[in-house]
Amino acid sequence: MTQASATPKATRRQHDREIVALAVPAFGALVAEPLFVMADSAIVGHLGTAQLAGLGIASALLTTAVSVFVFLAYATTAAVARRVGAGDLQAAIRQGMDGIWLALLLGAAVIAVVLPTAPSIVELFGASDTAAPYATTYLRISALGIPAMLVVLASTGVLRGLQDTKTPLYVAIAGFVANAVLNVGLVYGADLGIAGSAWGTVIAQCGMAAAYLVVVVRGARRHGASLRPDALGIRASAQAGVPLLVRTLSLRAILMIATAVAARLGDADIAAHQIILSLWSLLAFALDAIAIAGQAIIGRYLGADDTDGARQACRRMVEWGIAVGVALGVLVILSRALFLPLFTGDSTVKDAALPALVIVALSQPICGVVFVLDGVLMGAGDGSYLAKAMILTLVVFAPVALLVPTLGGGLTALWGAMALMMTVRMLTLWLRSRSGRWLVTGATR
């Protein structure tokens, strides 16, 4: 075998090792996150229906609030990875500290808004008279943990940028175990009810944030990075996050429109939609793990002025995304008849969900490309383009989805619109990746 033919294989193997080393722990950490809510639901559910309903409303609000600030992880990963590629670990950690300080400031602002307005927010989301007091109690207490949640996001971004996804996995597992133990102890042992569940989650989140800060502070001292807040650095972190915030809000709008349309189709359709959406979210974790690897790897290559390495890594990750998407699609097709009975025994709901699940399965390879290229462009710091592309996708999706109740086709047509949405995203991201305009090198973009 010639050296020329061996080199591409060796390069692919190198990329594969990097992708697996980063993506597998990232997947574990991603899956651990929703387990917090599941554990809370399982424990609070035994208190009564009203308490569980209150938890459901408050958890949905908290999840939405925190997901809006996911840019703290994404933008920090890209910025830190660039400096790692440039060989300046001191500046990398300093950049990470700016993101953490920004997280603390945003968390304090959220607390200031949520504490006095919690009853109004709960009422706005249609909580019943019996569930509203429990939702308000849980929301107010849990809001105290939002700064810690945002610090966890920013710190996760720091470690991902440093090419470390194992530590976030360990912290997530420890946090889940602590949350479960604290919830049982405070809800039943201390007889605090739903307030105990909220306090347990707050304590677990604060413990996770403290663990991350210990790791980051040790790294800062090792490399001589300052821990003090820097106004210019915090402002730069915020500016880098704004386009990603726009992207996230546009995506949330798409999901909200889809749910609103499903609700107009009838009870069976909205029930089936929620089941499918939960599966879709689970599948997204597997693909998002590759995207996280992409953020870290691409940022590092561009920081090292290696555009060829960035292109090759991008190409290989797209291949991974397609392969994983195909595998997930086949899995959905083969297991859909077994999956649905886990959530419902209603034949009407099953009949509505089955054809829509076929569309979900067929669109998984497209989703694979979308998630990977999304991660690649985030790693390149190309947030401005991602924001514009997502706004365009929203503009295309909204009228198509809103016409579904009028034109017919039911839930299958709605998920056809979701597949169209992912196709539009794929095209916009593919065109950008082909243009090469994202290949901006250097320690900063």
GUZAPA-323537 format. One record per atom (N, C-alpha, C, O): x, y, z. Coordinates in steps of 0.05 Angstrom, whole numbers, plus 5000, padded with zeros to 4 digits. Layout:
<pts>
XYZ;...
</pts>
This chain:
<pts>
501749765000;500050005000;501850255000;503750275015;501150444983;502750684981;502050885004;499950865016;503951065009;503551265030;501151445023;499651525040;500851494997;498651674988;495951554995;494151695003;495751284991;493251154997;492851115026;490551095036;495051095041;494751045070;494051295085;492751285106;495051525076;494651775091;491651845095;490951915117;489951835074;487151895079;485851715099;484251805116;486551455099;485451265119;486351335147;484851335166;488951405149;490051485175;488651735185;488051755209;488151925167;486852175175;483952115184;483052225204;482551945169;479851875177;479751745205;478051795221;481751565209;481851425235;482351625258;481251605279;484051825252;484652035272;482152195279;481452235302;480652275257;478152425262;476152245276;474752345294;475951995269;474051815282;474651795312;472851805329;477151765319;477951745347;477152005362;476051995384;477652235350;476952485363;473952515366;473052595387;472452445345;469552475346;468452295368;466752385384;469252045369;468251855388;468951945417;467351935435;471452025420;472452105447;470852335458;470452355482;469952525441;468452755450;465452705450;464052795468;464452565429;461552535426;460352345446;458152395456;461652115452;460451915470;459952035498;457752005508;461952155511;461452275537;459352505535;457752535553;459452655513;457552875510;454752765509;452852885520;454352545495;451652415493;450752335521;448352375528;452452215537;451752145564;450852375581;448952365595;452352595579;451652835594;448952955584;447453055601;448452955558;445953055548;443652895557;441553005565;443852625558;441752455567;441252495596;438952465606;443352545612;443052585641;441252825648;439952825668;441353035631;439853275637;436853235640;435753315660;435453105621;432553065624;431852875647;429652875656;433852725656;433352545678;432752695704;431352585722;433652945706;433053105729;429953135731;428753095752;428753215709;425853265709;424353005713;422352995727;425352785701;424052525704;424052435733;422052335744;426352475747;426552405775;424652565792;423352465809;424652825787;422853005802;419952915798;418352905816;419252855773;416452775766;415652515780;413452495791;417552325781;416952065793;416552105823;414751975835;418052275836;417852315865;415452485872;413852415890;415052705857;412752885863;410152765855;408052815867;410152585835;407752465826;406252315848;403752285846;407652215868;406352065890;405052255910;403652155928;405552515908;404352705926;401452765918;399752825935;400852745892;398152795882;398152915854;400252995844;395852915841;395653015814;396153305812;397453405793;395153465831;395453755830;398453825832;399454005818;399853685850;402753745853;404253675828;406053825819;403553445815;404953365791;404353565768;406053625752;401853655767;401153855746;402654115751;403654235732;402854195776;404454435782;407354405774;408554595763;408454175780;411254115773;411654125743;413554235732;409654015728;409854015699;409954295687;411554345669;408254465697;408254745687;410854885694;412055015677;411654875720;414055015728;416554905714;418355055706;416754635711;419054525697;419154605668;421354665658;416854625655;416854715627;417855005625;419355065607;417055165644;417955445644;420955465649;422355615635;421955315668;424755315674;426455205651;428555315645;425554985639;426954875617;427155065594;429255095581;424955205588;424955405567;426855635573;428355715556;426755725598;428455945606;431455875603;432956035592;432155635612;434955555611;435755505582;438055565574;434055385566;434755315538;435255565522;436855565503;433955785529;434356035515;437256125518;438456255501;438456055541;441256145547;443355925540;445555945549;442555735524;444455525516;446755635501;448855505498;446455875490;448756005476;451156035494;453456055485;450756035521;452956055539;454855825536;457355855538;453755595530;455455355525;456655365496;459055315493;454955425477;455755415449;457955625443;460055555431;457355875450;459256085443;461856045459;464056105448;461755955484;464155925499;465855695488;468255715487;464555475480;465955255468;467655345444;470055285443;466455495426;467855585402;470155765408;472355735398;469655965426;471656155432;474056025447;476356095441;473455855466;475655715480;477255535462;479655525463;475855385445;477155195427;479055335408;481155225402;478355575399;480055725381;482755785395;484855755383;482555875420;484955945434;486655695441;489055705442;485255475445;486755225449;488255155424;490655075425;486955185401;488355125376;490655305371;492755235359;490455555381;492655755378;494855705398;496955835397;494455515416;496455455436;496555645460;498555635474;494455805464;494455995486;492355905506;490156005506;493155725524;491255615544;490555825565;488255825575;492356015570;491656225589;489356395579;487356445593;489456475553;487356635541;484756465539;482556575541;485156205534;482756035531;481156025557;478756055557;482555995579;481155975605;480056255613;477956275625;481556465606;480656735611;478056785596;476156915607;477856695571;475456715555;473156565569;470856655570;473856325579;471756175593;470756315618;468356295624;472556445633;471656595656;469756815649;467856875664;470256945626;468457155617;465657045613;463657165620;465456805601;462856675597;461556605624;459056635626;463056525643;461956455670;460956705684;458756695696;462456915683;461457165695;458957265681;457057365695;458757235655;456357305640;453957135650;451757235653;454456885654;452356705664;451356795691;448856785696;453056875709;452256965735;450557225733;448557245747;451357405716;449857655712;447057595701;445057705710;446957425681;444357355669;442557205689;440157245690;443757025705;442256885725;441057065746;438757035754;442557265754;441557465774;439257615762;437257675776;439457685736;437257835723;434757665721;432557765725;435057405715;432757235714;431357205741;428857215742;432957175762;431757165789;430157415795;427957405806;431257645788;429957905794;427257925779;425458055789;427057795756;424557795741;422557585751;420157645754;423557345756;421757115762;420557135789;418157075792;422057205810;421057195837;418457355841;416557255852;418457615832;415957765837;413657695817;411357745823;414357585794;412357535773;411457245771;409857185754;412457075788;411956785786;408956725784;408156565767;407256835802;404356775800;403156855773;401456705762;403957085763;402857175737;403756995714;402256935696;406256915715;407356735694;405856475694;405156365673;405456355718;403956105720;401156135710;400155955695;399856355717;397156405708;397056425677;395156335664;399056565666;399156605637;399256345622;398256315600;400556135634;400755875621;398455695627;398555455622;396255805638;393755655641;393655455663;392255255660;395155495684;395055305707;392255315720;391155535723;391255085728;388755075742;388955195770;391255235780;386655245783;386755365809;388055185830;389355275849;387854915826;389054735844;392054695840;393654665859;392854715814;395754665808;397354925811;399854905816;396155155807;397655415807;399355465832;401655545829;398255415856;399955465880;402455295880;404655385888;402255045872;404554865872;406554955850;408954945855;405455035827;407255125806;408755375814;411155405809;407355555828;408655805837;410855755857;413055865856;410155575876;412155505897;414655385884;416955465890;414255185866;416555055853;418155255836;420655245837;416755425822;418155615804;419755815820;422055875812;418655915842;420156115857;422656005870;424756125869;422355765881;424755645894;426855565873;429155615877;425955435852;427755345831;429155575817;431455545808;427855805816;429056035803;431656115817;433456225804;431856055843;434356115858;436655955847;438956035852;436155735834;438255575823;439055635794;440855515783;437555835782;438155895754;441055995750;442255915730;442056175767;444956245763;446756005762;448555995746;446255815780;447955565780;447555415754;449455315742;445055395744;444555255719;446055395696;447155255679;446055655696;447455795674;450455775676;451855755656;451455775701;454355725705;455055445695;457255405683;453355245700;453754975689;454054985659;455754855647;452255135646;452355155616;454955275607;456355165590;455655505619;458155645611;460655475617;462455455601;460655345640;462955185648;463154935630;465354855623;460954825623;460954605604;462254685577;463754535565;461554935569;462755035544;465755065547;467255015528;466655155570;469555185575;470954915572;472954885557;469854705585;471154445584;470954315556;472854185547;468754355543;468554255515;470654395497;471954265481;470954655501;472954795485;475754695491;477454695474;476154605516;478754485523;478954195515;480854055523;477054105499;476953825488;476353625510;477253395508;474953705531;474253525553;471253505555;469953685565;470153275547;467253225551;466753015572;464452955579;468952895583;468652695604;467852815631;466152715645;469153035638;468453165663;465553255665;464253205685;464353375643;461553435644;459753185648;457753205661;460652965637;459152715641;459152635670;457152565682;461552635682;461752565711;460152745728;458752655747;460253005723;458753205739;455753155735;454253175755;454853105711;452053055705;451052815720;448852815732;452552595720;451752355734;451652405765;449652325778;453652535775;453652605804;451252785811;450052755832;450752975794;448553155798;445853015798;444053075815;445452825780;443052675778;442652505804;440452505815;444652375813;444452205837;443852385861;442152315877;445352605864;444852785886;442052895885;440752915906;441052965862;438353075859;436252875868;434352945882;436552625860;434652415867;434652365897;432552345910;437052345909;437252305938;436052535954;434552495973;436752775946;435753015960;432753045957;431453115977;431752985934;428852995930;427352805948;425352885962;428252555949;426952365967;427052455996;425152446011;429452546004;429852626032;428252866040;427052876061;428153076022;426753316029;423753296025;422153416040;422853156004;419953125999;418652956019;416553036030;419752726025;418552536044;419752536072;418352546092;422452536073;423852526099;423252786115;422552766138;423653016102;423153276116;420253366112;419453576124;418653216097;415853276093;415353566082;413553706091;417153646063;416853906051;415153916026;414654126015;414253676017;412553675993;414053765968;416453715965;412553915951;413754005926;415954205930;417754225913;415854355952;417954535959;420654385963;422754485957;420454145975;422853985979;424053895953;426553885951;422353835934;423453755907;424853995895;427053955883;423754235897;425054465886;427754525899;429754585886;427754505926;430254555941;432354345934;434754405932;431454095931;433353885924;434753945897;437153905894;433154035878;434254095851;436154335853;438254335840;435354545868;437154775871;439754695883;441854785874;439754535904;442154455918;443954285899;446354325898;442654105884;444153935865;445454115843;447754065836;443954305833;445054485812;447354655823;449354695809;447054745847;449254905859;451754735864;453954825860;451254485871;453554295874;454954245848;457454235847;453454225826;454654185800;456254435792;458454405781;455054665796;456454915789;459054935805;461055015794;458954865831;461354885847;463454685837;465854755837;462654445829;464654255819;465954365793;468354335790;464354485776;465554595751;467454825758;469654835747;466654995777;468355225784;471055135796;473055255791;470954915811;473454815822;475354735799;477754795800;474254595779;475854505756;476954745741;479354755734;475254935735;476055175720;478055345735;480055435723;477555385761;479455545777;482155415779;484255555777;482255155782;484855015782;486255055756;488755105755;484855035733;486055085707;487055365705;489155415693;485555555715;486355835714;488955885730;490756025720;489055775753;491555805770;493955665757;496155765758;493355435745;495555285732;496755445709;499255445705;495155595694;496055735670;496256035675;496756185656;495856125699;496256415705;494056585694;494556825688;491656485691;489356645680;487956785703;487656675725;487157035698;485757195718;482957095722;481557005703;481957105747;479257015753;477357255756;474957225759;478457495755;476857735760;475057795735;475757735713;472657915740;470957985718;472258205701;473358395711;472058165675;473158365656;470858465639;469658305623;470158725641;467858835628;467958795597;465958715585;470258835585;470558805556;470158515548;468858455528;471358335564;471058045557;468157955560;467257795544;466858045582;464057965586;462258075563;460457935553;462858325555;461358445533;461758285507;459958245492;464258205502;464858045478;463457785478;462457685458;463257655502;461857405504;458857445499;457657275485;457757655509;454957715504;454357765474;452457675463;456157925462;455857975433;455957725416;454457695397;457857545423;458057295409;455557125413;454856955396;454257155436;451856995442;449257085430;447456935427;449157345423;446657455412;445657315387;443257235387;447357265367;446257125343;445356845350;443356745339;446756705368;445856435376;443256445392;441756265391;442856665407;440356705421;438056735401;435956615404;438556885380;436456915358;435956655345;433556585340;437956495340;437656225328;435956055346;434055915337;436556055372;435055885391;432155975393;430355805394;431656235395;428956335397;427356265372;424956195374;428556275349;427256195324;426455905324;424355825315;428355735334;427755445335;425555395355;423755225350;425555535378;423355495398;420755585386;418655455391;420755795370;418255885357;417155665338;414755625337;418955535323;418155315306;416755095321;414654995313;417955015343;416854805360;414254885372;412354715374;413955135380;411455225392;409255235371;406955165377;409955325347;407955325325;406955045319;404554995315;408854855318;408154575313;406254465334;404254335327;406754525359;405054435381;402354575380;400254445384;402254835373;399754975371;398054865349;395554835352;399254795326;397754685303;396754405311;394454335305;398354245324;397553975332;395153995351;393353825350;395054195369;392854225387;390254285372;388154205381;390454425350;388054495334;387054255319;384754255310;388654045316;387853815301;386153625317;384653455306;386153645344;384553475361;386153345383;388653345382;384753235402;386053115425;387952885418;390152865429;386952715400;388652485392;391152575379;393352455383;390952775362;393252875347;395353015365;397752975362;394353175385;396253305402;397553105421;399953135427;396052905429;397252695445;399452545430;401652495440;398852475405;400752335388;403152515382;405452415382;402652775378;404752965373;406752975396;409152975392;405652985421;407452995444;409152745446;411552765454;408052515440;409552265441;411852275420;414152215426;411152365396;413152375374;415252575380;417652535375;414452805392;416353015398;418352925419;420652995418;417352765438;419252665459;421252475446;423552475454;420352305427;422252135413;424152295396;426552235396;423152495382;424852665365;426952795382;429252825373;426252885406;428153015423;430352815432;432652885434;429452565438;431452365446;433352305424;435752275428;432352275399;434052225376;436052455372;438352425364;435052695378;436752935375;439152925393;441253035386;438952805416;441252785435;443552645421;445852725424;442952425407;445152265394;446552435373;448952435370;444952585357;446052745336;447452995347;449453095337;446253105369;447453345381;450153285393;451953465395;450653035402;453252955413;455352985392;457653075398;454752915367;456652955345;457153245340;459353335334;454953405342;455153695337;456953815358;458554005352;456753725383;458453835405;461453765398;463153935402;461953525389;464653455381;465553645358;467853735358;463753705340;464353885318;465154165328;467054285317;463654275347;464354535358;467154545369;468654725363;467854335384;470554335397;472754295376;474854425377;472354105358;474454025339;474854255318;477154325313;472754355307;472954565287;474254815299;475954935286;473354895322;474555135335;477555105339;479055285335;478354865347;481254815352;482754825326;484954955325;481754705304;483154715278;483455005268;485555075258;481255155270;481355425259;483155605276;484555775266;483255555303;485055695320;487955645313;489755805317;488455395303;491155315295;491755395266;493855305255;490055545253;490355625225;490455395205;491755405185;489055175212;489054935196;486354905182;484554765191;486055045159;483455025144;483054755131;480854655130;485254635122;484954365110;483954165131;482253995125;485154175155;484254005177;481354045184;479853855189;480454305184;477654365190;475854255169;473654145175;476554285143;474954175121;474653875123;472453765121;476953735128;476953445129;475253345153;473753155151;475553485176;474053415199;471053455194;469353295203;470353675181;467553735174;466453515157;464253415162;467953435136;467053225118;466552965133;464552825129;468452895150;468152645165;465852645184;464452445187;465352875197;463152895216;460452885201;458552775212;460352995177;457852975162;457352675155;455052585156;459452535148;459052245143;458052105168;456351925166;459152175191;458152065216;455252135220;453651965228;454552385215;451752475219;449852315202;447652235211;450552275177;448852125158;448551835168;446351725168;450851715175;450751435184;449151395209;447451205210;449451575228;447951555253;444951605247;443251475259;444451795229;441651855222;440351625209;437951565215;441751485191;440551245179;439951025200;437850905199;441950985218;441550785239;439150855256;437550675263;438851105264;436651195281;433951155266;431951075277;434051225240;431551195224;430650905222;428250855225;432550725217;431850445216;430850345244;428950195245;432050445265;431150365292;428350465297;426750315309;427650705288;424950805292;422850635277;420750565287;423550565252;421750405235;421250135249;418950035250;423350005258;423149735269;421749735297;420449535304;422049955312;421049945339;418450105344;417450115366;417450235323;415150415327;412750275338;411250385355;412250025330;409949875340;410349805370;408349765384;412849775379;413449715407;413649965424;413049965448;414350185411;414850445425;412250575434;412050665457;410250575416;407750725422;406250615447;405250775463;406050345450;404550245474;405850325500;404450315521;408350415500;409550505525;408250765535;408350825559;407050915516;405951175523;402851185522;401651345536;401651005507;398751025504;397550755496;398850595481;395150705505;393650465497;391350545478;389850365469;391050805472;388950905455;389550845426;391550945416;387950695413;388450615385;388350865367;389650875346;386651055374;386451305357;389051455357;389951555337;390351475381;392851615383;395051455367;396651575354;394951195370;396951025355;396651065325;398551085311;394151065316;393651085287;394651355277;395551375254;394351565293;395351835285;398351845285;399551985268;399651695303;402551715306;404051545286;406251625278;403051315279;404551125263;405651245236;408051225231;403851365219;404951475194;406851705199;408651745183;406351865220;408152095225;410851995234;412852115228;410951765248;413451655256;415151565232;417551575233;413851475211;415251405187;416651645175;418951625166;415351875176;416652125166;419052195184;421152275174;418652165210;420852225228;423252045222;425552135221;422751785217;424851595211;426251665185;428751665184;424751735164;425951795138;427552055139;429352085123;426852235157;428252495158;430752485175;432152685177;431352265189;433552255207;436352305193;437952445205;436852195169;439352265156;439652565151;441852675153;437452695144;437452985140;438053115167;439753305167;436853025188;437353135215;440353105222;441553275234;441452875214;444352825220;446053035207;447953135220;445553105182;447153305168;446653585181;448553735185;444153645188;443553905200;445053935227;446254145231;444853745244;446053765271;449153795268;450353965282;450353645251;453253655248;454053925237;455854045248;452854015215;453654265203;453054505222;454454705222;450854485237;450254685257;452554705277;453454925284;453554465287;455754465305;458354565293;459854715306;458854495268;461254595254;461254895252;463255025258;459055015244;458955305241;458955445268;460055665270;457855325289;458155435316;461055435324;462055625335;462455205319;465255185326;466855395311;468955485321;466055465287;467455675271;466655955280;467856145270;464755975299;463856245307;462156385287;462056635287;460756235270;459156345248;456256395257;454456325243;455956505281;453356535293;451456715277;449056665275;452556925265;450857105249;449456965226;447057005222;450856795212;449656645190;447556445202;445356425190;448156315224;446256125235;443656265243;441556155240;443856505254;441456655261;439756715236;437356675237;441056815215;439556885191;438356635178;436056645169;439856415178;438856165166;436356065182;434555965170;436456085208;434155985224;431756165221;429456065221;432156425219;429856605214;428556535187;426156535185;430256485166;429156405140;427656145143;425456125131;428655965158;427255705162;424555745175;422655625167;424455925195;421955985209;419956105189;417556045190;420956285172;419156425153;417956215133;415656245125;419556015126;418555815107;416655625122;414555545111;417355545146;415855335161;413155445170;411055295167;413055685180;410555785193;408155765176;406155655184;408155885151;405655875135;404955585127;402555515125;406955425121;406355145114;404954995136;402954855132;406055025161;404854885184;402154995190;400354845196;401755255189;399255375196;396955305176;394655325183;397755225152;395755145132;394854845135;392954765123;396254695152;395654415155;392754365164;391354195152;391654515184;388854465192;386854525170;384754405168;387554715153;385754795131;385954595107;383854515097;388354525100;388754355076;388354055082;387953895064;388553985108;388153695115;390853555116;392953665111;390653295122;393053135124;393753065152;395352885158;392553215171;392953155199;395853165209;397453325199;396352995228;399052995241;401252915221;403453005224;400552745202;402552665182;403452895166;405852925160;401553075159;402253315143;403953505160;405753635150;403253525186;404753705204;407653615206;409453775205;408053345209;410853255211;412153255183;414653245182;410653255162;411753305136;412853595134;414953645123;411353785147;412354055149;414954075166;416754225160;415053905187;417453895203;419853795187;422053885190;419353595170;421453485153;422353695133;424653715127;420353855123;421054075105;422854275119;424754375108;422154335144;423754525160;426654425162;428454585158;426954175168;429654065170;431154065143;433554105142;429654025122;430854035095;431854315088;434054345077;430254515095;431054795090;433554855107;435454975097;433654765132;436054805148;438454665136;440654785135;438054425126;440254285114;441354435089;443754455086;439554535073;440454675049;442054935056;444054985044;440955085075;442355335082;445055275095;447055415089;445255065111;447755005124;449754875104;452154935105;448754715086;450454595065;451654805047;453954795040;449954995039;450955205021;453155365035;455155445023;452855415061;454855565076;457455405078;459655515075;457155145084;459554985087;461054955061;463554945061;459654955039;460854935012;462255195005;464255184990;461255415015;462355675007;465155715018;466755865007;465755595041;468255635054;468555895070;470655955081;466456055070;466556315084;466756285114;467456475128;466156055124;466256005153;469155945162;469655945186;470855905143;473655825149;475356075156;477156145141;474656195178;476156435188;478056335210;477156225230;480656365205;482656255223;483556465244;482956705242;484956375264;486156545284;484956495312;482956355314;486256605332;485356565360;482656695365;481156605383;481956895350;479257015352;478157045324;479557065304;475557055322;474257075295;473857365289;472857435268;
</pts>
